[in-house]
Amino acid sequence: MTVDLILLVLNEIDGLRAVLPQVPREFFNRVMAVDGGSTDGSVEFLQEQGVEVVNQSRRGRGQAFSLGVAASTAEAFVFFSPDGNEDPADLPKMVAFLRDGADLVIASRMCAGAVNEEDSQLLKPRRWVNNAFNLALNALFNPRPRAAFVTDSINGYRGLRRSALPAVEPFPDDYTVEYRMTARALQAGLRVVEFATHERDRVGGETKVPSLQAGLRFIRALGEESGAMIASRMGRRSGRRG
């Protein structure tokens, strides 16, 4: 199976300098980057390192996913943000799970054995909010929540088989893309696999997603995906009656 690595980049020059040398390129058919309009030298650095760059004219994380998939010719893809949070040592695991038959692979910051940036804090607002969205997603879309509970439905560090695209596309343009992808994969009965990851400290740059705005977007995404699921089921029932 061929697997492409798709880097999601927007002004991450510090992270790229620190992280890209750690990426095990030999596991991938091709390493490419989707750049959302960097002005800090990220594009030039990537090109110097022999990484093909796809220019993203319309903003949005989901749009970057779509462009990366469209530019790839591989049978599977791994999406990676080179900001320091995601551990490149996990990339061989991601590829192995895809080659072993997983349709969607998620590096979980929340499952047993995982480490996330809030573990050392008394208050863990991000973890609590993520857990709430995970619980809602599993309750609504997961046919086997007790046997295969998805612990980190939002994390962007993930791999996807091309054969799974009909079930999870079209991608939204915004940063709810991973959450919607997970919901659709579960609803379609795809094989979703998680493994524990250690979230590292961010290297330079800054988060692109305001917390309050993100929460509202995820609530909206949950409502829209639930509505689409109900409409699909009603349509199938009407078809059987006809």
CYANA upper distance limits for C-alpha pairs under 8 A (distance plus 0.5 A):
  1 MET  CA     74 ALA  CA      8.45
  1 MET  CA     75 GLU  CA      6.69
  1 MET  CA     76 ALA  CA      8.06
  1 MET  CA     99 ARG  CA      6.87
  2 THR  CA     28 PHE  CA      7.56
  2 THR  CA     29 ASN  CA      6.22
  2 THR  CA     74 ALA  CA      5.61
  2 THR  CA     75 GLU  CA      5.79
  2 THR  CA     76 ALA  CA      6.93
  3 VAL  CA     27 PHE  CA      8.23
  3 VAL  CA     28 PHE  CA      5.79
  3 VAL  CA     29 ASN  CA      6.02
  3 VAL  CA     30 ARG  CA      7.89
  3 VAL  CA     74 ALA  CA      5.86
  3 VAL  CA     75 GLU  CA      6.48
  3 VAL  CA     76 ALA  CA      5.20
  3 VAL  CA     77 PHE  CA      5.81
  3 VAL  CA     78 VAL  CA      7.75
  3 VAL  CA     95 VAL  CA      7.67
  4 ASP  CA     28 PHE  CA      5.85
  4 ASP  CA     29 ASN  CA      5.87
  4 ASP  CA     30 ARG  CA      5.43
  4 ASP  CA     31 VAL  CA      6.44
  4 ASP  CA     32 MET  CA      8.09
  4 ASP  CA     72 SER  CA      7.31
  4 ASP  CA     74 ALA  CA      6.33
  4 ASP  CA     76 ALA  CA      6.95
  4 ASP  CA     77 PHE  CA      5.33
  4 ASP  CA     78 VAL  CA      6.85
  5 LEU  CA     28 PHE  CA      6.84
  5 LEU  CA     29 ASN  CA      8.42
  5 LEU  CA     30 ARG  CA      6.84
  5 LEU  CA     31 VAL  CA      5.29
  5 LEU  CA     32 MET  CA      6.76
  5 LEU  CA     77 PHE  CA      6.33
  5 LEU  CA     78 VAL  CA      5.41
  5 LEU  CA     79 PHE  CA      6.74
  5 LEU  CA     80 PHE  CA      7.69
  6 ILE  CA     31 VAL  CA      6.73
  6 ILE  CA     32 MET  CA      5.68
  6 ILE  CA     33 ALA  CA      5.94
  6 ILE  CA     34 VAL  CA      7.57
  6 ILE  CA     68 GLY  CA      6.69
  6 ILE  CA     77 PHE  CA      7.34
  6 ILE  CA     78 VAL  CA      6.48
  6 ILE  CA     79 PHE  CA      5.45
  6 ILE  CA     80 PHE  CA      6.62
  7 LEU  CA     31 VAL  CA      8.12
  7 LEU  CA     32 MET  CA      6.64
  7 LEU  CA     33 ALA  CA      4.84
  7 LEU  CA     34 VAL  CA      6.64
  7 LEU  CA     79 PHE  CA      6.59
  7 LEU  CA     80 PHE  CA      5.43
  7 LEU  CA     81 SER  CA      6.21
  7 LEU  CA     82 PRO  CA      7.27
  8 LEU  CA     33 ALA  CA      6.46
  8 LEU  CA     34 VAL  CA      5.80
  8 LEU  CA     35 ASP  CA      6.97
  8 LEU  CA     61 ARG  CA      8.47
  8 LEU  CA     64 ALA  CA      7.30
  8 LEU  CA     65 PHE  CA      8.44
  8 LEU  CA     79 PHE  CA      7.59
  8 LEU  CA     80 PHE  CA      6.66
  8 LEU  CA     81 SER  CA      5.60
  8 LEU  CA     82 PRO  CA      7.74
  9 VAL  CA     33 ALA  CA      7.21
  9 VAL  CA     34 VAL  CA      6.53
  9 VAL  CA     35 ASP  CA      5.29
  9 VAL  CA     36 GLY  CA      6.82
  9 VAL  CA     38 SER  CA      8.03
  9 VAL  CA     42 SER  CA      8.27
  9 VAL  CA     81 SER  CA      7.17
  9 VAL  CA     82 PRO  CA      7.65
 10 LEU  CA     35 ASP  CA      6.25
 10 LEU  CA     36 GLY  CA      5.68
 10 LEU  CA     37 GLY  CA      6.79
 10 LEU  CA     38 SER  CA      5.53
 10 LEU  CA     42 SER  CA      8.19
 11 ASN  CA     37 GLY  CA      8.22
 11 ASN  CA     38 SER  CA      5.11
 11 ASN  CA     39 THR  CA      6.83
 11 ASN  CA     40 ASP  CA      6.07
 11 ASN  CA     41 GLY  CA      8.11
 11 ASN  CA     42 SER  CA      6.56
 11 ASN  CA    205 GLY  CA      7.30
 12 GLU  CA     16 LEU  CA      6.46
 12 GLU  CA     38 SER  CA      8.34
 12 GLU  CA     40 ASP  CA      8.08
 12 GLU  CA     42 SER  CA      6.63
 12 GLU  CA     82 PRO  CA      7.56
 12 GLU  CA     83 ASP  CA      6.65
 12 GLU  CA    204 GLY  CA      7.72
 12 GLU  CA    205 GLY  CA      6.40
 13 ILE  CA     17 ARG  CA      6.68
 13 ILE  CA     40 ASP  CA      6.85
 13 ILE  CA     41 GLY  CA      6.79
 13 ILE  CA     42 SER  CA      5.24
 13 ILE  CA     45 PHE  CA      8.05
 13 ILE  CA    204 GLY  CA      8.50
 13 ILE  CA    205 GLY  CA      8.49
 14 ASP  CA     18 ALA  CA      6.91
 14 ASP  CA     83 ASP  CA      8.27
 14 ASP  CA    203 VAL  CA      6.68
 14 ASP  CA    204 GLY  CA      5.95
 14 ASP  CA    205 GLY  CA      7.71
 15 GLY  CA     19 VAL  CA      6.25
 15 GLY  CA     20 LEU  CA      8.38
 15 GLY  CA     82 PRO  CA      6.13
 15 GLY  CA     83 ASP  CA      5.03
 15 GLY  CA     84 GLY  CA      6.11
 15 GLY  CA    202 ARG  CA      8.15
 15 GLY  CA    203 VAL  CA      5.49
 15 GLY  CA    204 GLY  CA      6.72
 15 GLY  CA    205 GLY  CA      8.16
 16 LEU  CA     20 LEU  CA      5.73
 16 LEU  CA     42 SER  CA      7.88
 16 LEU  CA     82 PRO  CA      6.20
 16 LEU  CA     83 ASP  CA      7.42
 17 ARG  CA     21 PRO  CA      7.76
 18 ALA  CA     22 GLN  CA      8.24
 18 ALA  CA     84 GLY  CA      8.12
 18 ALA  CA    203 VAL  CA      8.17
 19 VAL  CA     23 VAL  CA      7.32
 19 VAL  CA     82 PRO  CA      6.66
 19 VAL  CA     83 ASP  CA      8.09
 19 VAL  CA     84 GLY  CA      6.90
 19 VAL  CA     88 PRO  CA      7.90
 20 LEU  CA     82 PRO  CA      7.70
 22 GLN  CA     88 PRO  CA      6.82
 22 GLN  CA     89 ALA  CA      8.12
 23 VAL  CA     88 PRO  CA      5.97
 23 VAL  CA     89 ALA  CA      7.93
 23 VAL  CA     91 LEU  CA      8.24
 24 PRO  CA     88 PRO  CA      8.03
 24 PRO  CA     89 ALA  CA      8.36
 24 PRO  CA     91 LEU  CA      7.94
 24 PRO  CA     92 PRO  CA      8.19
 25 ARG  CA     30 ARG  CA      8.36
 25 ARG  CA     31 VAL  CA      7.57
 27 PHE  CA     92 PRO  CA      7.14
 27 PHE  CA     95 VAL  CA      7.86
 29 ASN  CA     74 ALA  CA      7.77
 31 VAL  CA     51 VAL  CA      6.49
 31 VAL  CA     52 GLU  CA      7.50
 32 MET  CA     51 VAL  CA      5.87
 32 MET  CA     52 GLU  CA      5.23
 32 MET  CA     53 VAL  CA      6.38
 32 MET  CA     54 VAL  CA      7.98
 32 MET  CA     68 GLY  CA      8.39
 33 ALA  CA     46 LEU  CA      8.37
 33 ALA  CA     51 VAL  CA      7.30
 33 ALA  CA     52 GLU  CA      6.69
 33 ALA  CA     53 VAL  CA      5.30
 33 ALA  CA     54 VAL  CA      6.52
 33 ALA  CA     68 GLY  CA      8.00
 34 VAL  CA     53 VAL  CA      6.34
 34 VAL  CA     54 VAL  CA      5.19
 34 VAL  CA     55 ASN  CA      6.48
 34 VAL  CA     56 GLN  CA      6.90
 34 VAL  CA     64 ALA  CA      6.49
 34 VAL  CA     67 LEU  CA      7.62
 34 VAL  CA     68 GLY  CA      6.72
 35 ASP  CA     43 VAL  CA      7.68
 35 ASP  CA     53 VAL  CA      7.19
 35 ASP  CA     54 VAL  CA      6.67
 35 ASP  CA     55 ASN  CA      5.73
 35 ASP  CA     56 GLN  CA      6.15
 35 ASP  CA     64 ALA  CA      8.22
 36 GLY  CA     55 ASN  CA      7.02
 36 GLY  CA     56 GLN  CA      5.32
 36 GLY  CA     57 SER  CA      7.34
 36 GLY  CA     58 ARG  CA      8.13
 36 GLY  CA     59 ARG  CA      6.80
 36 GLY  CA     60 GLY  CA      8.43
 36 GLY  CA     64 ALA  CA      7.93
 37 GLY  CA     55 ASN  CA      7.65
 37 GLY  CA     56 GLN  CA      7.18
 37 GLY  CA     57 SER  CA      7.83
 38 SER  CA     42 SER  CA      6.66
 38 SER  CA     43 VAL  CA      7.28
 41 GLY  CA     45 PHE  CA      6.64
 42 SER  CA     46 LEU  CA      6.67
 43 VAL  CA     47 GLN  CA      6.73
 43 VAL  CA     53 VAL  CA      7.52
 44 GLU  CA     48 GLU  CA      6.69
 45 PHE  CA     49 GLN  CA      6.83
 46 LEU  CA     50 GLY  CA      6.95
 46 LEU  CA     51 VAL  CA      5.69
 46 LEU  CA     52 GLU  CA      7.90
 46 LEU  CA     53 VAL  CA      7.77
 47 GLN  CA     51 VAL  CA      5.78
 47 GLN  CA     52 GLU  CA      6.98
 47 GLN  CA     53 VAL  CA      7.59
 54 VAL  CA     67 LEU  CA      8.03
 54 VAL  CA     68 GLY  CA      8.03
 54 VAL  CA     71 ALA  CA      8.27
 56 GLN  CA     63 GLN  CA      8.29
 56 GLN  CA     64 ALA  CA      7.19
 56 GLN  CA     67 LEU  CA      7.93
 58 ARG  CA     63 GLN  CA      7.59
 59 ARG  CA     63 GLN  CA      7.33
 59 ARG  CA     64 ALA  CA      8.39
 59 ARG  CA    173 ASP  CA      8.15
 60 GLY  CA     64 ALA  CA      7.01
 60 GLY  CA    173 ASP  CA      5.54
 60 GLY  CA    174 ASP  CA      5.19
 60 GLY  CA    175 TYR  CA      7.23
 61 ARG  CA     65 PHE  CA      7.02
 61 ARG  CA    173 ASP  CA      6.66
 61 ARG  CA    174 ASP  CA      5.68
 61 ARG  CA    175 TYR  CA      5.58
 61 ARG  CA    177 VAL  CA      7.78
 62 GLY  CA     66 SER  CA      6.84
 62 GLY  CA    171 PHE  CA      6.33
 62 GLY  CA    172 PRO  CA      5.81
 62 GLY  CA    173 ASP  CA      4.57
 62 GLY  CA    174 ASP  CA      5.41
 62 GLY  CA    175 TYR  CA      6.39
 62 GLY  CA    176 THR  CA      7.87
 62 GLY  CA    177 VAL  CA      5.65
 63 GLN  CA     67 LEU  CA      6.72
 63 GLN  CA    171 PHE  CA      7.81
 63 GLN  CA    172 PRO  CA      7.50
 63 GLN  CA    173 ASP  CA      5.01
 63 GLN  CA    174 ASP  CA      7.50
 64 ALA  CA     68 GLY  CA      6.60
 64 ALA  CA    173 ASP  CA      8.34
 65 PHE  CA     69 VAL  CA      6.73
 65 PHE  CA     79 PHE  CA      8.34
 65 PHE  CA    171 PHE  CA      8.05
 66 SER  CA     70 ALA  CA      6.63
 66 SER  CA    171 PHE  CA      7.08
 67 LEU  CA     71 ALA  CA      6.63
 68 GLY  CA     72 SER  CA      6.70
 69 VAL  CA     73 THR  CA      8.49
 69 VAL  CA     77 PHE  CA      7.97
 72 SER  CA     77 PHE  CA      8.45
 74 ALA  CA    162 ARG  CA      8.13
 75 GLU  CA    161 ARG  CA      6.63
 75 GLU  CA    162 ARG  CA      5.76
 75 GLU  CA    163 SER  CA      8.04
 76 ALA  CA     98 LEU  CA      7.91
 76 ALA  CA    159 GLY  CA      7.72
 76 ALA  CA    160 LEU  CA      6.11
 76 ALA  CA    161 ARG  CA      4.65
 76 ALA  CA    162 ARG  CA      5.66
 77 PHE  CA    159 GLY  CA      6.03
 77 PHE  CA    160 LEU  CA      5.90
 77 PHE  CA    161 ARG  CA      6.93
 77 PHE  CA    162 ARG  CA      7.94
 78 VAL  CA     94 MET  CA      7.92
 78 VAL  CA     95 VAL  CA      8.24
 78 VAL  CA    157 TYR  CA      8.15
 78 VAL  CA    158 ARG  CA      6.31
 78 VAL  CA    159 GLY  CA      4.62
 78 VAL  CA    160 LEU  CA      6.96
 79 PHE  CA    156 GLY  CA      7.52
 79 PHE  CA    157 TYR  CA      6.39
 79 PHE  CA    158 ARG  CA      6.14
 79 PHE  CA    159 GLY  CA      6.67
 80 PHE  CA     86 GLU  CA      7.80
 80 PHE  CA    156 GLY  CA      7.87
 80 PHE  CA    157 TYR  CA      6.09
 80 PHE  CA    158 ARG  CA      7.89
 81 SER  CA     85 ASN  CA      8.35
 81 SER  CA     86 GLU  CA      7.25
 81 SER  CA    156 GLY  CA      8.33
 81 SER  CA    157 TYR  CA      7.76
 82 PRO  CA     86 GLU  CA      7.50
 83 ASP  CA    202 ARG  CA      6.19
 83 ASP  CA    203 VAL  CA      6.15
 83 ASP  CA    204 GLY  CA      7.81
 83 ASP  CA    205 GLY  CA      7.91
 84 GLY  CA    200 ARG  CA      6.70
 84 GLY  CA    201 ASP  CA      6.51
 84 GLY  CA    202 ARG  CA      5.08
 84 GLY  CA    203 VAL  CA      5.53
 85 ASN  CA    199 GLU  CA      5.81
 85 ASN  CA    200 ARG  CA      4.89
 85 ASN  CA    201 ASP  CA      5.83
 85 ASN  CA    202 ARG  CA      5.48
 85 ASN  CA    203 VAL  CA      8.13
 86 GLU  CA    157 TYR  CA      7.39
 86 GLU  CA    198 HIS  CA      8.23
 86 GLU  CA    199 GLU  CA      6.36
 86 GLU  CA    200 ARG  CA      6.79
 87 ASP  CA     91 LEU  CA      8.29
 87 ASP  CA    197 THR  CA      7.98
 87 ASP  CA    198 HIS  CA      7.38
 87 ASP  CA    199 GLU  CA      7.31
 87 ASP  CA    200 ARG  CA      7.23
 90 ASP  CA     94 MET  CA      6.90
 90 ASP  CA    197 THR  CA      7.73
 91 LEU  CA     95 VAL  CA      6.87
 92 PRO  CA     96 ALA  CA      6.61
 93 LYS  CA     97 PHE  CA      6.73
 94 MET  CA     98 LEU  CA      6.93
 94 MET  CA    105 VAL  CA      7.06
 94 MET  CA    106 ILE  CA      8.50
 94 MET  CA    107 ALA  CA      8.38
 94 MET  CA    158 ARG  CA      7.89
 94 MET  CA    159 GLY  CA      6.87
 95 VAL  CA     99 ARG  CA      6.70
 95 VAL  CA    159 GLY  CA      8.10
 96 ALA  CA    100 ASP  CA      6.56
 97 PHE  CA    101 GLY  CA      7.08
 97 PHE  CA    102 ALA  CA      6.23
 97 PHE  CA    105 VAL  CA      7.39
 97 PHE  CA    193 VAL  CA      8.14
 98 LEU  CA    102 ALA  CA      5.34
 98 LEU  CA    103 ASP  CA      7.07
 98 LEU  CA    104 LEU  CA      7.96
 98 LEU  CA    105 VAL  CA      7.49
 98 LEU  CA    159 GLY  CA      7.64
 98 LEU  CA    160 LEU  CA      7.86
 98 LEU  CA    161 ARG  CA      7.47
101 GLY  CA    191 ARG  CA      8.30
102 ALA  CA    161 ARG  CA      8.21
102 ALA  CA    191 ARG  CA      5.81
102 ALA  CA    192 VAL  CA      6.70
102 ALA  CA    193 VAL  CA      6.80
103 ASP  CA    160 LEU  CA      6.26
103 ASP  CA    161 ARG  CA      5.71
103 ASP  CA    163 SER  CA      8.23
103 ASP  CA    164 ALA  CA      6.60
103 ASP  CA    190 LEU  CA      6.56
103 ASP  CA    191 ARG  CA      5.69
103 ASP  CA    192 VAL  CA      6.57
103 ASP  CA    193 VAL  CA      8.41
104 LEU  CA    158 ARG  CA      7.67
104 LEU  CA    159 GLY  CA      6.20
104 LEU  CA    160 LEU  CA      5.18
104 LEU  CA    161 ARG  CA      7.17
104 LEU  CA    164 ALA  CA      8.36
104 LEU  CA    185 ALA  CA      8.01
104 LEU  CA    190 LEU  CA      8.03
104 LEU  CA    191 ARG  CA      6.98
104 LEU  CA    192 VAL  CA      5.33
104 LEU  CA    193 VAL  CA      6.78
105 VAL  CA    158 ARG  CA      5.83
105 VAL  CA    159 GLY  CA      5.40
105 VAL  CA    160 LEU  CA      6.98
105 VAL  CA    192 VAL  CA      6.45
105 VAL  CA    193 VAL  CA      5.35
105 VAL  CA    194 GLU  CA      6.19
105 VAL  CA    195 PHE  CA      8.42
106 ILE  CA    152 ASP  CA      7.90
106 ILE  CA    153 SER  CA      8.23
106 ILE  CA    155 ASN  CA      7.63
106 ILE  CA    156 GLY  CA      8.29
106 ILE  CA    157 TYR  CA      6.78
106 ILE  CA    158 ARG  CA      4.98
106 ILE  CA    159 GLY  CA      7.15
106 ILE  CA    192 VAL  CA      8.21
106 ILE  CA    193 VAL  CA      6.81
106 ILE  CA    194 GLU  CA      5.24
106 ILE  CA    195 PHE  CA      7.18
107 ALA  CA    152 ASP  CA      8.30
107 ALA  CA    155 ASN  CA      7.71
107 ALA  CA    157 TYR  CA      6.23
107 ALA  CA    158 ARG  CA      6.53
107 ALA  CA    194 GLU  CA      6.25
107 ALA  CA    195 PHE  CA      5.82
107 ALA  CA    196 ALA  CA      6.48
107 ALA  CA    197 THR  CA      6.04
108 SER  CA    114 ALA  CA      7.26
108 SER  CA    151 THR  CA      7.14
108 SER  CA    152 ASP  CA      5.69
108 SER  CA    155 ASN  CA      7.49
108 SER  CA    194 GLU  CA      6.50
108 SER  CA    195 PHE  CA      6.27
108 SER  CA    196 ALA  CA      5.58
108 SER  CA    197 THR  CA      6.15
109 ARG  CA    114 ALA  CA      5.68
109 ARG  CA    115 VAL  CA      6.21
109 ARG  CA    116 ASN  CA      5.83
109 ARG  CA    152 ASP  CA      7.03
109 ARG  CA    155 ASN  CA      8.28
109 ARG  CA    196 ALA  CA      6.84
109 ARG  CA    197 THR  CA      6.14
109 ARG  CA    198 HIS  CA      7.08
109 ARG  CA    199 GLU  CA      7.00
110 MET  CA    114 ALA  CA      6.38
110 MET  CA    115 VAL  CA      7.67
110 MET  CA    116 ASN  CA      7.63
110 MET  CA    127 ARG  CA      8.24
110 MET  CA    151 THR  CA      6.28
110 MET  CA    152 ASP  CA      6.48
110 MET  CA    196 ALA  CA      8.08
111 CYS  CA    151 THR  CA      6.32
111 CYS  CA    152 ASP  CA      8.10
111 CYS  CA    195 PHE  CA      8.15
111 CYS  CA    196 ALA  CA      6.52
112 ALA  CA    196 ALA  CA      7.32
113 GLY  CA    196 ALA  CA      6.27
113 GLY  CA    197 THR  CA      8.23
114 ALA  CA    196 ALA  CA      5.04
114 ALA  CA    197 THR  CA      5.56
114 ALA  CA    198 HIS  CA      6.03
114 ALA  CA    199 GLU  CA      8.46
115 VAL  CA    119 ASP  CA      7.20
115 VAL  CA    196 ALA  CA      8.29
115 VAL  CA    197 THR  CA      6.95
115 VAL  CA    198 HIS  CA      4.96
115 VAL  CA    199 GLU  CA      6.25
116 ASN  CA    198 HIS  CA      6.72
116 ASN  CA    199 GLU  CA      5.34
116 ASN  CA    200 ARG  CA      7.98
117 GLU  CA    199 GLU  CA      6.69
117 GLU  CA    200 ARG  CA      7.50
117 GLU  CA    201 ASP  CA      7.71
118 GLU  CA    123 LEU  CA      8.31
118 GLU  CA    124 LYS  CA      6.18
118 GLU  CA    126 ARG  CA      8.26
118 GLU  CA    127 ARG  CA      7.82
119 ASP  CA    124 LYS  CA      8.00
124 LYS  CA    128 TRP  CA      6.69
125 PRO  CA    129 VAL  CA      6.62
126 ARG  CA    130 ASN  CA      6.55
127 ARG  CA    131 ASN  CA      6.52
128 TRP  CA    132 ALA  CA      6.77
129 VAL  CA    133 PHE  CA      6.92
130 ASN  CA    134 ASN  CA      6.55
130 ASN  CA    152 ASP  CA      7.80
130 ASN  CA    154 ILE  CA      7.86
131 ASN  CA    135 LEU  CA      6.54
131 ASN  CA    151 THR  CA      7.81
131 ASN  CA    152 ASP  CA      8.24
132 ALA  CA    136 ALA  CA      6.81
133 PHE  CA    137 LEU  CA      6.61
133 PHE  CA    153 SER  CA      8.49
133 PHE  CA    218 PHE  CA      8.44
134 ASN  CA    138 ASN  CA      6.64
134 ASN  CA    150 VAL  CA      7.37
134 ASN  CA    151 THR  CA      6.67
134 ASN  CA    152 ASP  CA      7.01
134 ASN  CA    153 SER  CA      6.45
134 ASN  CA    154 ILE  CA      8.42
135 LEU  CA    139 ALA  CA      6.60
136 ALA  CA    140 LEU  CA      6.69
137 LEU  CA    141 PHE  CA      6.28
137 LEU  CA    142 ASN  CA      7.65
137 LEU  CA    153 SER  CA      8.38
137 LEU  CA    183 ALA  CA      6.88
137 LEU  CA    222 LEU  CA      7.99
138 ASN  CA    142 ASN  CA      5.18
138 ASN  CA    145 PRO  CA      6.25
138 ASN  CA    149 PHE  CA      7.07
138 ASN  CA    150 VAL  CA      7.26
139 ALA  CA    145 PRO  CA      7.44
140 LEU  CA    226 SER  CA      7.81
141 PHE  CA    183 ALA  CA      6.38
141 PHE  CA    184 ARG  CA      8.14
141 PHE  CA    186 LEU  CA      6.36
141 PHE  CA    187 GLN  CA      5.61
142 ASN  CA    149 PHE  CA      8.11
142 ASN  CA    183 ALA  CA      8.20
142 ASN  CA    186 LEU  CA      5.78
142 ASN  CA    187 GLN  CA      6.79
143 PRO  CA    186 LEU  CA      7.76
143 PRO  CA    187 GLN  CA      7.79
143 PRO  CA    189 GLY  CA      8.16
144 ARG  CA    148 ALA  CA      6.25
144 ARG  CA    149 PHE  CA      7.71
145 PRO  CA    149 PHE  CA      5.06
145 PRO  CA    150 VAL  CA      8.09
150 VAL  CA    194 GLU  CA      7.86
153 SER  CA    178 GLU  CA      7.47
153 SER  CA    179 TYR  CA      6.04
153 SER  CA    182 THR  CA      6.34
153 SER  CA    183 ALA  CA      8.43
154 ILE  CA    176 THR  CA      8.24
154 ILE  CA    178 GLU  CA      5.94
154 ILE  CA    179 TYR  CA      5.31
154 ILE  CA    182 THR  CA      8.34
155 ASN  CA    178 GLU  CA      7.22
155 ASN  CA    179 TYR  CA      8.43
156 GLY  CA    178 GLU  CA      6.46
160 LEU  CA    164 ALA  CA      7.50
161 ARG  CA    165 LEU  CA      7.72
164 ALA  CA    168 VAL  CA      7.17
164 ALA  CA    185 ALA  CA      8.25
164 ALA  CA    190 LEU  CA      8.04
165 LEU  CA    169 GLU  CA      6.11
167 ALA  CA    184 ARG  CA      6.92
167 ALA  CA    185 ALA  CA      6.88
167 ALA  CA    188 ALA  CA      6.83
168 VAL  CA    180 ARG  CA      8.23
168 VAL  CA    181 MET  CA      5.81
168 VAL  CA    182 THR  CA      8.49
168 VAL  CA    184 ARG  CA      5.86
168 VAL  CA    185 ALA  CA      6.58
169 GLU  CA    181 MET  CA      8.19
171 PHE  CA    177 VAL  CA      6.45
171 PHE  CA    181 MET  CA      8.12
172 PRO  CA    176 THR  CA      7.60
172 PRO  CA    177 VAL  CA      6.16
173 ASP  CA    177 VAL  CA      7.71
175 TYR  CA    209 VAL  CA      8.50
175 TYR  CA    214 ALA  CA      8.41
176 THR  CA    180 ARG  CA      6.66
176 THR  CA    217 ARG  CA      7.48
176 THR  CA    218 PHE  CA      6.65
176 THR  CA    221 ALA  CA      7.25
177 VAL  CA    181 MET  CA      6.46
178 GLU  CA    182 THR  CA      6.67
179 TYR  CA    183 ALA  CA      6.83
179 TYR  CA    218 PHE  CA      8.20
179 TYR  CA    221 ALA  CA      8.46
180 ARG  CA    184 ARG  CA      6.61
180 ARG  CA    221 ALA  CA      7.44
180 ARG  CA    222 LEU  CA      8.20
180 ARG  CA    225 GLU  CA      7.54
181 MET  CA    185 ALA  CA      6.56
182 THR  CA    186 LEU  CA      6.72
183 ALA  CA    187 GLN  CA      6.66
183 ALA  CA    225 GLU  CA      8.05
184 ARG  CA    188 ALA  CA      6.56
184 ARG  CA    225 GLU  CA      8.46
185 ALA  CA    189 GLY  CA      6.84
185 ALA  CA    190 LEU  CA      5.79
185 ALA  CA    191 ARG  CA      8.26
185 ALA  CA    192 VAL  CA      7.80
186 LEU  CA    190 LEU  CA      6.39
186 LEU  CA    191 ARG  CA      8.25
186 LEU  CA    192 VAL  CA      7.69
209 VAL  CA    213 GLN  CA      8.02
209 VAL  CA    214 ALA  CA      6.86
210 PRO  CA    214 ALA  CA      6.49
211 SER  CA    215 GLY  CA      6.76
212 LEU  CA    216 LEU  CA      6.93
213 GLN  CA    217 ARG  CA      6.72
214 ALA  CA    218 PHE  CA      6.70
215 GLY  CA    219 ILE  CA      6.79
216 LEU  CA    220 ARG  CA      6.75
217 ARG  CA    221 ALA  CA      6.58
218 PHE  CA    222 LEU  CA      6.58
219 ILE  CA    223 GLY  CA      6.83
220 ARG  CA    224 GLU  CA      6.67
221 ALA  CA    225 GLU  CA      6.54
222 LEU  CA    226 SER  CA      6.55
223 GLY  CA    227 GLY  CA      6.60
224 GLU  CA    228 ALA  CA      6.65
225 GLU  CA    229 MET  CA      6.66
226 SER  CA    230 ILE  CA      6.75
227 GLY  CA    231 ALA  CA      6.63
228 ALA  CA    232 SER  CA      6.58
229 MET  CA    233 ARG  CA      6.77
230 ILE  CA    234 MET  CA      6.67
231 ALA  CA    235 GLY  CA      6.58
232 SER  CA    236 ARG  CA      6.81
233 ARG  CA    237 ARG  CA      6.80
234 MET  CA    238 SER  CA      6.67
235 GLY  CA    239 GLY  CA      6.68
236 ARG  CA    240 ARG  CA      6.83
237 ARG  CA    241 ARG  CA      6.84
238 SER  CA    242 GLY  CA      6.68
